[in-house]
């Protein structure tokens, strides 16, 4: 560990650009080295193995779902959405009473003004599915709100 930790940490940092990720990679590589059944004939082959494993661990980290979907705290604070208060209008109360998939689609479309393709990307589904959720959500809202009030609020 004393022999390779500094080298692994520096290589991992150059690949990840993040000291915390580099430390995670370093820990993984050193554990693999300690549990590796292979014994190396010389120091140069061990060094090559350690560097190759370090690079592979960095690549694995970068292509993991966790690494692709995470954002910095600053970006998360900027993206935070505050929902309006439910008591503001009967329409919003009805939207918030919808089942989750319809509520998300309707809220993003009509309150946040996202397009169908953007909503599909946000929710991780196909645009056709979002269109179906919007159609069914609007139908439920018309029933909940009744009559012409429901017709004028959600006409596209």
Phi, psi and omega in degrees: 000315179297329183285322190249346188300318181295316180296313181297317180298317180293317179295315180297322179294322179293330179278321186266329182074012184221122183298325180291317177295322178297322177293321177297316179296317180301315179298316180298314182296316181294325175295320177296322179295318180292327182265000182290124180285342182286137175251133186268138182291329179214170184294327182294321178289324177294319178298316179297319179296314181298316180293320180295317179295322178299312180296318179296320177295322177296317178297317178299319179297316182293329181265000179289152180297324181299315182289326181287331187259355182274155177227163179289163179297324179295317179293323179294322179294323179291329184271356182298131181250131176257129179281141174295161180290141184293332183284357184291324181204152177294333179294313179296321177299320178293319178298316181291341178274352180291157171302154191306312184296321177289318180300314180298313182296313181294316181298313181295324182285312190261336179260323180261352175060041173275152174279168182299317180296322179293320178296318179300318179294320180293321184268353178072042179220183181276151177302326179297323178294318178297317178300320178296315179298319178296315180299311182291322178296317178295323178296318178296320180295320178300319178294315182294319184273332176077139169056217187290334179298319178290329182289318185281336184284323188235051175263132179256000000 
